[in-house]
């Protein structure tokens, strides 16, 4: 019953299949605004969970435009290639982040995060 507005980034945890595409299982995360951090409202929908994201170190790349699955997959592959085989990061998932409202036509910001092990 509390309106919190849109927060950024909207973060999608992707679990890549063997061919690099997204599996059907994805997790969408929204940041709880600062004023609600200490006492977040309780969701009425049981499928919504409040989780605390632990501190993490990431490898990241940024790109523009209206991001689609194919864009996230391609930029994740480019980031992995740039890091090479010596970089230690979680291979079973990566995070796809969008920072802009849907109606923003120009100057959009998207990121891929690979979480360091």
N, CA, C and O atoms as a GROMACS GRO file, in nm:
protein
  468
    1UNK      N    1   0.080  -0.121   0.000
    1UNK     CA    2   0.000   0.000   0.000
    1UNK      C    3   0.083   0.126   0.000
    1UNK      O    4   0.029   0.236   0.010
    2UNK      N    5   0.215   0.113  -0.011
    2UNK     CA    6   0.302   0.230  -0.011
    2UNK      C    7   0.360   0.248  -0.150
    2UNK      O    8   0.416   0.155  -0.206
    3UNK      N    9   0.346   0.368  -0.206
    3UNK     CA   10   0.406   0.398  -0.336
    3UNK      C   11   0.552   0.440  -0.317
    3UNK      O   12   0.582   0.533  -0.243
    4UNK      N   13   0.642   0.370  -0.385
    4UNK     CA   14   0.784   0.401  -0.369
    4UNK      C   15   0.844   0.460  -0.496
    4UNK      O   16   0.959   0.503  -0.493
    5UNK      N   17   0.771   0.462  -0.605
    5UNK     CA   18   0.826   0.514  -0.729
    5UNK      C   19   0.926   0.417  -0.790
    5UNK      O   20   0.953   0.310  -0.734
    6UNK      N   21   0.981   0.454  -0.903
    6UNK     CA   22   1.077   0.369  -0.973
    6UNK      C   23   1.216   0.390  -0.916
    6UNK      O   24   1.254   0.502  -0.883
    7UNK      N   25   1.291   0.284  -0.905
    7UNK     CA   26   1.429   0.293  -0.858
    7UNK      C   27   1.523   0.240  -0.966
    7UNK      O   28   1.481   0.169  -1.057
    8UNK      N   29   1.648   0.275  -0.954
    8UNK     CA   30   1.747   0.228  -1.051
    8UNK      C   31   1.869   0.177  -0.975
    8UNK      O   32   1.905   0.232  -0.871
    9UNK      N   33   1.932   0.076  -1.026
    9UNK     CA   34   1.896   0.007  -1.150
    9UNK      C   35   1.788  -0.098  -1.126
    9UNK      O   36   1.768  -0.145  -1.015
   10UNK      N   37   1.720  -0.134  -1.235
   10UNK     CA   38   1.640  -0.255  -1.236
   10UNK      C   39   1.738  -0.364  -1.277
   10UNK      O   40   1.802  -0.354  -1.382
   11UNK      N   41   1.750  -0.465  -1.195
   11UNK     CA   42   1.853  -0.566  -1.213
   11UNK      C   43   1.789  -0.701  -1.241
   11UNK      O   44   1.707  -0.748  -1.163
   12UNK      N   45   1.829  -0.762  -1.351
   12UNK     CA   46   1.779  -0.895  -1.387
   12UNK      C   47   1.896  -0.992  -1.372
   12UNK      O   48   2.000  -0.974  -1.436
   13UNK      N   49   1.879  -1.094  -1.289
   13UNK     CA   50   1.980  -1.197  -1.278
   13UNK      C   51   1.951  -1.300  -1.385
   13UNK      O   52   1.846  -1.365  -1.385
   14UNK      N   53   2.045  -1.315  -1.477
   14UNK     CA   54   2.031  -1.410  -1.587
   14UNK      C   55   2.112  -1.535  -1.556
   14UNK      O   56   2.224  -1.528  -1.506
   15UNK      N   57   2.053  -1.648  -1.586
   15UNK     CA   58   2.119  -1.777  -1.568
   15UNK      C   59   2.138  -1.833  -1.709
   15UNK      O   60   2.045  -1.891  -1.765
   16UNK      N   61   2.258  -1.817  -1.766
   16UNK     CA   62   2.276  -1.852  -1.907
   16UNK      C   63   2.269  -2.002  -1.934
   16UNK      O   64   2.317  -2.084  -1.855
   17UNK      N   65   2.208  -2.037  -2.046
   17UNK     CA   66   2.202  -2.176  -2.093
   17UNK      C   67   2.335  -2.207  -2.162
   17UNK      O   68   2.421  -2.120  -2.174
   18UNK      N   69   2.351  -2.330  -2.206
   18UNK     CA   70   2.475  -2.373  -2.273
   18UNK      C   71   2.510  -2.284  -2.393
   18UNK      O   72   2.627  -2.257  -2.417
   19UNK      N   73   2.408  -2.240  -2.468
   19UNK     CA   74   2.433  -2.158  -2.587
   19UNK      C   75   2.447  -2.009  -2.554
   19UNK      O   76   2.463  -1.927  -2.645
   20UNK      N   77   2.442  -1.973  -2.424
   20UNK     CA   78   2.455  -1.834  -2.383
   20UNK      C   79   2.325  -1.760  -2.366
   20UNK      O   80   2.323  -1.654  -2.303
   21UNK      N   81   2.215  -1.813  -2.422
   21UNK     CA   82   2.085  -1.747  -2.408
   21UNK      C   83   2.035  -1.759  -2.264
   21UNK      O   84   2.087  -1.839  -2.186
   22UNK      N   85   1.936  -1.680  -2.231
   22UNK     CA   86   1.877  -1.686  -2.097
   22UNK      C   87   1.798  -1.815  -2.082
   22UNK      O   88   1.728  -1.858  -2.173
   23UNK      N   89   1.809  -1.876  -1.964
   23UNK     CA   90   1.717  -1.984  -1.930
   23UNK      C   91   1.585  -1.916  -1.895
   23UNK      O   92   1.578  -1.795  -1.880
   24UNK      N   93   1.482  -1.996  -1.882
   24UNK     CA   94   1.351  -1.938  -1.849
   24UNK      C   95   1.351  -1.877  -1.710
   24UNK      O   96   1.271  -1.788  -1.682
   25UNK      N   97   1.439  -1.925  -1.624
   25UNK     CA   98   1.446  -1.873  -1.488
   25UNK      C   99   1.527  -1.744  -1.487
   25UNK      O  100   1.646  -1.745  -1.520
   26UNK      N  101   1.465  -1.634  -1.450
   26UNK     CA  102   1.535  -1.507  -1.429
   26UNK      C  103   1.483  -1.449  -1.297
   26UNK      O  104   1.376  -1.486  -1.250
   27UNK      N  105   1.560  -1.360  -1.241
   27UNK     CA  106   1.521  -1.296  -1.115
   27UNK      C  107   1.530  -1.146  -1.137
   27UNK      O  108   1.635  -1.096  -1.176
   28UNK      N  109   1.422  -1.074  -1.112
   28UNK     CA  110   1.419  -0.929  -1.128
   28UNK      C  111   1.429  -0.866  -0.989
   28UNK      O  112   1.354  -0.902  -0.898
   29UNK      N  113   1.522  -0.772  -0.974
   29UNK     CA  114   1.543  -0.706  -0.845
   29UNK      C  115   1.529  -0.556  -0.861
   29UNK      O  116   1.576  -0.498  -0.959
   30UNK      N  117   1.465  -0.495  -0.764
   30UNK     CA  118   1.449  -0.350  -0.759
   30UNK      C  119   1.510  -0.300  -0.629
   30UNK      O  120   1.495  -0.365  -0.525
   31UNK      N  121   1.576  -0.188  -0.635
   31UNK     CA  122   1.636  -0.130  -0.515
   31UNK      C  123   1.526  -0.063  -0.433
   31UNK      O  124   1.443   0.010  -0.486
   32UNK      N  125   1.528  -0.089  -0.303
   32UNK     CA  126   1.434  -0.022  -0.214
   32UNK      C  127   1.491   0.117  -0.184
   32UNK      O  128   1.606   0.128  -0.143
   33UNK      N  129   1.412   0.224  -0.205
   33UNK     CA  130   1.462   0.360  -0.183
   33UNK      C  131   1.518   0.379  -0.041
   33UNK      O  132   1.476   0.312   0.053
   34UNK      N  133   1.612   0.470  -0.029
   34UNK     CA  134   1.685   0.493   0.096
   34UNK      C  135   1.593   0.513   0.217
   34UNK      O  136   1.620   0.459   0.324
   35UNK      N  137   1.485   0.589   0.199
   35UNK     CA  138   1.399   0.619   0.314
   35UNK      C  139   1.326   0.495   0.366
   35UNK      O  140   1.271   0.499   0.476
   36UNK      N  141   1.324   0.385   0.289
   36UNK     CA  142   1.258   0.262   0.331
   36UNK      C  143   1.357   0.152   0.369
   36UNK      O  144   1.316   0.042   0.406
   37UNK      N  145   1.488   0.179   0.360
   37UNK     CA  146   1.588   0.075   0.382
   37UNK      C  147   1.579   0.013   0.522
   37UNK      O  148   1.585  -0.110   0.535
   38UNK      N  149   1.564   0.094   0.624
   38UNK     CA  150   1.563   0.041   0.761
   38UNK      C  151   1.436  -0.034   0.796
   38UNK      O  152   1.437  -0.124   0.879
   39UNK      N  153   1.326   0.004   0.732
   39UNK     CA  154   1.197  -0.059   0.763
   39UNK      C  155   1.114  -0.070   0.634
   39UNK      O  156   1.018   0.005   0.616
   40UNK      N  157   1.151  -0.163   0.545
   40UNK     CA  158   1.078  -0.173   0.418
   40UNK      C  159   0.934  -0.222   0.437
   40UNK      O  160   0.908  -0.302   0.527
   41UNK      N  161   0.842  -0.174   0.353
   41UNK     CA  162   0.705  -0.224   0.360
   41UNK      C  163   0.701  -0.373   0.326
   41UNK      O  164   0.782  -0.420   0.245
   42UNK      N  165   0.609  -0.444   0.385
   42UNK     CA  166   0.598  -0.588   0.360
   42UNK      C  167   0.512  -0.613   0.237
   42UNK      O  168   0.400  -0.562   0.228
   43UNK      N  169   0.564  -0.690   0.141
   43UNK     CA  170   0.486  -0.720   0.021
   43UNK      C  171   0.361  -0.802   0.054
   43UNK      O  172   0.364  -0.887   0.143
   44UNK      N  173   0.253  -0.775  -0.018
   44UNK     CA  174   0.132  -0.854   0.000
   44UNK      C  175   0.128  -0.973  -0.095
   44UNK      O  176   0.049  -1.065  -0.076
   45UNK      N  177   0.213  -0.972  -0.196
   45UNK     CA  178   0.223  -1.081  -0.291
   45UNK      C  179   0.334  -1.175  -0.244
   45UNK      O  180   0.449  -1.133  -0.229
   46UNK      N  181   0.300  -1.301  -0.221
   46UNK     CA  182   0.397  -1.397  -0.166
   46UNK      C  183   0.513  -1.428  -0.261
   46UNK      O  184   0.615  -1.480  -0.216
   47UNK      N  185   0.499  -1.397  -0.388
   47UNK     CA  186   0.609  -1.422  -0.482
   47UNK      C  187   0.717  -1.314  -0.475
   47UNK      O  188   0.824  -1.329  -0.534
   48UNK      N  189   0.689  -1.205  -0.404
   48UNK     CA  190   0.784  -1.096  -0.389
   48UNK      C  191   0.857  -1.114  -0.257
   48UNK      O  192   0.795  -1.128  -0.152
   49UNK      N  193   0.988  -1.113  -0.263
   49UNK     CA  194   1.072  -1.132  -0.145
   49UNK      C  195   1.162  -1.010  -0.128
   49UNK      O  196   1.205  -0.949  -0.225
   50UNK      N  197   1.190  -0.976  -0.004
   50UNK     CA  198   1.287  -0.872   0.026
   50UNK      C  199   1.416  -0.942   0.065
   50UNK      O  200   1.420  -1.021   0.160
   51UNK      N  201   1.521  -0.910  -0.009
   51UNK     CA  202   1.652  -0.970   0.016
   51UNK      C  203   1.754  -0.858   0.034
   51UNK      O  204   1.744  -0.752  -0.027
   52UNK      N  205   1.851  -0.885   0.117
   52UNK     CA  206   1.961  -0.791   0.130
   52UNK      C  207   2.073  -0.838   0.040
   52UNK      O  208   2.122  -0.950   0.052
   53UNK      N  209   2.114  -0.753  -0.051
   53UNK     CA  210   2.223  -0.787  -0.142
   53UNK      C  211   2.354  -0.759  -0.070
   53UNK      O  212   2.380  -0.648  -0.024
   54UNK      N  213   2.434  -0.862  -0.063
   54UNK     CA  214   2.563  -0.849   0.003
   54UNK      C  215   2.659  -0.766  -0.082
   54UNK      O  216   2.641  -0.754  -0.203
   55UNK      N  217   2.760  -0.711  -0.018
   55UNK     CA  218   2.864  -0.637  -0.089
   55UNK      C  219   2.927  -0.728  -0.193
   55UNK      O  220   2.947  -0.847  -0.168
   56UNK      N  221   2.958  -0.673  -0.309
   56UNK     CA  222   3.018  -0.754  -0.414
   56UNK      C  223   3.115  -0.669  -0.495
   56UNK      O  224   3.106  -0.546  -0.499
   57UNK      N  225   3.208  -0.737  -0.557
   57UNK     CA  226   3.299  -0.674  -0.652
   57UNK      C  227   3.258  -0.726  -0.789
   57UNK      O  228   3.236  -0.846  -0.807
   58UNK      N  229   3.249  -0.637  -0.885
   58UNK     CA  230   3.199  -0.675  -1.017
   58UNK      C  231   3.295  -0.634  -1.127
   58UNK      O  232   3.376  -0.542  -1.112
   59UNK      N  233   3.285  -0.705  -1.239
   59UNK     CA  234   3.341  -0.662  -1.366
   59UNK      C  235   3.220  -0.612  -1.445
   59UNK      O  236   3.117  -0.678  -1.448
   60UNK      N  237   3.233  -0.496  -1.508
   60UNK     CA  238   3.116  -0.436  -1.570
   60UNK      C  239   3.148  -0.378  -1.708
   60UNK      O  240   3.260  -0.336  -1.735
   61UNK      N  241   3.046  -0.376  -1.792
   61UNK     CA  242   3.053  -0.303  -1.918
   61UNK      C  243   2.920  -0.230  -1.936
   61UNK      O  244   2.816  -0.276  -1.888
   62UNK      N  245   2.924  -0.117  -2.004
   62UNK     CA  246   2.806  -0.033  -2.022
   62UNK      C  247   2.776  -0.020  -2.170
   62UNK      O  248   2.866  -0.018  -2.254
   63UNK      N  249   2.646  -0.010  -2.203
   63UNK     CA  250   2.604   0.013  -2.340
   63UNK      C  251   2.472   0.087  -2.340
   63UNK      O  252   2.402   0.092  -2.238
   64UNK      N  253   2.436   0.146  -2.453
   64UNK     CA  254   2.316   0.227  -2.463
   64UNK      C  255   2.204   0.158  -2.539
   64UNK      O  256   2.216   0.042  -2.579
   65UNK      N  257   2.096   0.231  -2.558
   65UNK     CA  258   1.982   0.182  -2.635
   65UNK      C  259   1.879   0.109  -2.550
   65UNK      O  260   1.894   0.094  -2.429
   66UNK      N  261   1.773   0.064  -2.618
   66UNK     CA  262   1.671  -0.018  -2.554
   66UNK      C  263   1.723  -0.162  -2.552
   66UNK      O  264   1.724  -0.229  -2.655
   67UNK      N  265   1.766  -0.208  -2.437
   67UNK     CA  266   1.831  -0.339  -2.427
   67UNK      C  267   1.729  -0.453  -2.436
   67UNK      O  268   1.624  -0.451  -2.372
   68UNK      N  269   1.764  -0.550  -2.517
   68UNK     CA  270   1.685  -0.673  -2.530
   68UNK      C  271   1.774  -0.789  -2.486
   68UNK      O  272   1.894  -0.771  -2.463
   69UNK      N  273   1.715  -0.907  -2.474
   69UNK     CA  274   1.793  -1.023  -2.431
   69UNK      C  275   1.917  -1.042  -2.515
   69UNK      O  276   2.025  -1.068  -2.462
   70UNK      N  277   1.905  -1.030  -2.647
   70UNK     CA  278   2.019  -1.051  -2.736
   70UNK      C  279   2.131  -0.951  -2.706
   70UNK      O  280   2.249  -0.986  -2.718
   71UNK      N  281   2.096  -0.828  -2.668
   71UNK     CA  282   2.198  -0.729  -2.633
   71UNK      C  283   2.272  -0.770  -2.506
   71UNK      O  284   2.395  -0.764  -2.501
   72UNK      N  285   2.197  -0.810  -2.406
   72UNK     CA  286   2.262  -0.853  -2.281
   72UNK      C  287   2.352  -0.974  -2.305
   72UNK      O  288   2.464  -0.979  -2.254
   73UNK      N  289   2.306  -1.070  -2.383
   73UNK     CA  290   2.384  -1.190  -2.414
   73UNK      C  291   2.512  -1.151  -2.488
   73UNK      O  292   2.620  -1.199  -2.454
   74UNK      N  293   2.502  -1.063  -2.589
   74UNK     CA  294   2.618  -1.021  -2.667
   74UNK      C  295   2.719  -0.943  -2.583
   74UNK      O  296   2.839  -0.968  -2.592
   75UNK      N  297   2.671  -0.850  -2.502
   75UNK     CA  298   2.763  -0.771  -2.420
   75UNK      C  299   2.824  -0.854  -2.308
   75UNK      O  300   2.939  -0.831  -2.270
   76UNK      N  301   2.751  -0.950  -2.256
   76UNK     CA  302   2.809  -1.042  -2.156
   76UNK      C  303   2.922  -1.122  -2.221
   76UNK      O  304   3.027  -1.141  -2.160
   77UNK      N  305   2.900  -1.170  -2.342
   77UNK     CA  306   3.003  -1.246  -2.414
   77UNK      C  307   3.126  -1.159  -2.441
   77UNK      O  308   3.239  -1.206  -2.427
   78UNK      N  309   3.105  -1.034  -2.479
   78UNK     CA  310   3.218  -0.942  -2.504
   78UNK      C  311   3.296  -0.916  -2.376
   78UNK      O  312   3.419  -0.913  -2.378
   79UNK      N  313   3.226  -0.898  -2.265
   79UNK     CA  314   3.293  -0.874  -2.137
   79UNK      C  315   3.374  -0.997  -2.095
   79UNK      O  316   3.487  -0.984  -2.050
   80UNK      N  317   3.314  -1.114  -2.110
   80UNK     CA  318   3.385  -1.238  -2.076
   80UNK      C  319   3.510  -1.254  -2.163
   80UNK      O  320   3.615  -1.293  -2.113
   81UNK      N  321   3.498  -1.224  -2.291
   81UNK     CA  322   3.613  -1.234  -2.382
   81UNK      C  323   3.722  -1.134  -2.343
   81UNK      O  324   3.841  -1.167  -2.347
   82UNK      N  325   3.683  -1.012  -2.306
   82UNK     CA  326   3.781  -0.910  -2.267
   82UNK      C  327   3.854  -0.949  -2.139
   82UNK      O  328   3.972  -0.916  -2.122
   83UNK      N  329   3.785  -1.017  -2.049
   83UNK     CA  330   3.846  -1.060  -1.922
   83UNK      C  331   3.942  -1.177  -1.941
   83UNK      O  332   4.039  -1.192  -1.866
   84UNK      N  333   3.914  -1.260  -2.041
   84UNK     CA  334   3.997  -1.377  -2.064
   84UNK      C  335   3.969  -1.488  -1.964
   84UNK      O  336   3.878  -1.478  -1.882
   85UNK      N  337   4.047  -1.592  -1.971
   85UNK     CA  338   4.021  -1.711  -1.890
   85UNK      C  339   4.076  -1.702  -1.748
   85UNK      O  340   4.043  -1.786  -1.664
   86UNK      N  341   4.158  -1.603  -1.718
   86UNK     CA  342   4.218  -1.593  -1.585
   86UNK      C  343   4.130  -1.523  -1.483
   86UNK      O  344   4.153  -1.537  -1.363
   87UNK      N  345   4.030  -1.448  -1.527
   87UNK     CA  346   3.943  -1.375  -1.434
   87UNK      C  347   3.851  -1.471  -1.360
   87UNK      O  348   3.790  -1.560  -1.420
   88UNK      N  349   3.841  -1.453  -1.230
   88UNK     CA  350   3.757  -1.540  -1.147
   88UNK      C  351   3.624  -1.469  -1.120
   88UNK      O  352   3.618  -1.373  -1.043
   89UNK      N  353   3.519  -1.518  -1.183
   89UNK     CA  354   3.385  -1.463  -1.161
   89UNK      C  355   3.286  -1.579  -1.168
   89UNK      O  356   3.317  -1.686  -1.220
   90UNK      N  357   3.166  -1.556  -1.114
   90UNK     CA  358   3.062  -1.659  -1.115
   90UNK      C  359   3.019  -1.684  -1.259
   90UNK      O  360   2.978  -1.591  -1.330
   91UNK      N  361   3.027  -1.807  -1.302
   91UNK     CA  362   2.994  -1.843  -1.441
   91UNK      C  363   2.846  -1.882  -1.457
   91UNK      O  364   2.795  -1.886  -1.569
   92UNK      N  365   2.778  -1.910  -1.346
   92UNK     CA  366   2.641  -1.962  -1.352
   92UNK      C  367   2.534  -1.852  -1.359
   92UNK      O  368   2.416  -1.882  -1.376
   93UNK      N  369   2.575  -1.726  -1.344
   93UNK     CA  370   2.479  -1.616  -1.355
   93UNK      C  371   2.554  -1.487  -1.384
   93UNK      O  372   2.675  -1.478  -1.363
   94UNK      N  373   2.482  -1.387  -1.432
   94UNK     CA  374   2.532  -1.251  -1.441
   94UNK      C  375   2.413  -1.157  -1.427
   94UNK      O  376   2.298  -1.200  -1.437
   95UNK      N  377   2.442  -1.029  -1.404
   95UNK     CA  378   2.336  -0.932  -1.380
   95UNK      C  379   2.325  -0.835  -1.497
   95UNK      O  380   2.426  -0.783  -1.546
   96UNK      N  381   2.202  -0.812  -1.541
   96UNK     CA  382   2.169  -0.719  -1.649
   96UNK      C  383   2.097  -0.601  -1.584
   96UNK      O  384   1.992  -0.618  -1.522
   97UNK      N  385   2.152  -0.483  -1.598
   97UNK     CA  386   2.100  -0.367  -1.527
   97UNK      C  387   2.056  -0.258  -1.623
   97UNK      O  388   2.127  -0.224  -1.718
   98UNK      N  389   1.938  -0.202  -1.596
   98UNK     CA  390   1.886  -0.090  -1.672
   98UNK      C  391   1.861   0.026  -1.577
   98UNK      O  392   1.812   0.006  -1.466
   99UNK      N  393   1.893   0.146  -1.620
   99UNK     CA  394   1.886   0.263  -1.534
   99UNK      C  395   1.779   0.365  -1.573
   99UNK      O  396   1.759   0.463  -1.502
  100UNK      N  397   1.711   0.343  -1.683
  100UNK     CA  398   1.622   0.447  -1.735
  100UNK      C  399   1.477   0.402  -1.743
  100UNK      O  400   1.448   0.284  -1.760
  101UNK      N  401   1.385   0.500  -1.731
  101UNK     CA  402   1.243   0.468  -1.749
  101UNK      C  403   1.215   0.430  -1.894
  101UNK      O  404   1.288   0.471  -1.984
  102UNK      N  405   1.112   0.351  -1.917
  102UNK     CA  406   1.083   0.302  -2.053
  102UNK      C  407   1.061   0.412  -2.156
  102UNK      O  408   1.088   0.391  -2.274
  103UNK      N  409   1.015   0.527  -2.115
  103UNK     CA  410   0.982   0.633  -2.211
  103UNK      C  411   1.101   0.722  -2.246
  103UNK      O  412   1.086   0.815  -2.326
  104UNK      N  413   1.218   0.698  -2.188
  104UNK     CA  414   1.336   0.779  -2.221
  104UNK      C  415   1.394   0.731  -2.354
  104UNK      O  416   1.443   0.618  -2.362
  105UNK      N  417   1.388   0.814  -2.458
  105UNK     CA  418   1.428   0.766  -2.590
  105UNK      C  419   1.579   0.771  -2.618
  105UNK      O  420   1.629   0.691  -2.698
  106UNK      N  421   1.651   0.862  -2.554
  106UNK     CA  422   1.793   0.880  -2.586
  106UNK      C  423   1.878   0.875  -2.460
  106UNK      O  424   1.830   0.900  -2.350
  107UNK      N  425   2.006   0.842  -2.479
  107UNK     CA  426   2.100   0.845  -2.368
  107UNK      C  427   2.074   0.737  -2.264
  107UNK      O  428   2.100   0.757  -2.145
  108UNK      N  429   2.022   0.624  -2.308
  108UNK     CA  430   1.989   0.516  -2.216
  108UNK      C  431   2.117   0.447  -2.167
  108UNK      O  432   2.216   0.437  -2.240
  109UNK      N  433   2.113   0.399  -2.044
  109UNK     CA  434   2.229   0.332  -1.983
  109UNK      C  435   2.190   0.192  -1.940
  109UNK      O  436   2.093   0.172  -1.866
  110UNK      N  437   2.268   0.095  -1.985
  110UNK     CA  438   2.252  -0.045  -1.948
  110UNK      C  439   2.389  -0.098  -1.909
  110UNK      O  440   2.491  -0.049  -1.958
  111UNK      N  441   2.392  -0.196  -1.822
  111UNK     CA  442   2.519  -0.255  -1.781
  111UNK      C  443   2.506  -0.405  -1.766
  111UNK      O  444   2.399  -0.458  -1.736
  112UNK      N  445   2.618  -0.473  -1.788
  112UNK     CA  446   2.633  -0.614  -1.755
  112UNK      C  447   2.728  -0.620  -1.637
  112UNK      O  448   2.831  -0.553  -1.636
  113UNK      N  449   2.693  -0.699  -1.536
  113UNK     CA  450   2.782  -0.721  -1.421
  113UNK      C  451   2.815  -0.868  -1.412
  113UNK      O  452   2.726  -0.953  -1.409
  114UNK      N  453   2.943  -0.898  -1.407
  114UNK     CA  454   2.990  -1.031  -1.372
  114UNK      C  455   3.044  -1.019  -1.230
  114UNK      O  456   3.128  -0.934  -1.202
  115UNK      N  457   2.996  -1.104  -1.140
  115UNK     CA  458   3.030  -1.094  -0.999
  115UNK      C  459   3.158  -1.173  -0.971
  115UNK      O  460   3.166  -1.293  -0.998
  116UNK      N  461   3.256  -1.103  -0.919
  116UNK     CA  462   3.384  -1.165  -0.888
  116UNK      C  463   3.368  -1.269  -0.778
  116UNK      O  464   3.294  -1.249  -0.682
  117UNK      N  465   3.439  -1.381  -0.795
  117UNK     CA  466   3.432  -1.487  -0.693
  117UNK      C  467   3.517  -1.450  -0.573
  117UNK      O  468   3.524  -1.527  -0.477
   0.00000   0.00000   0.00000
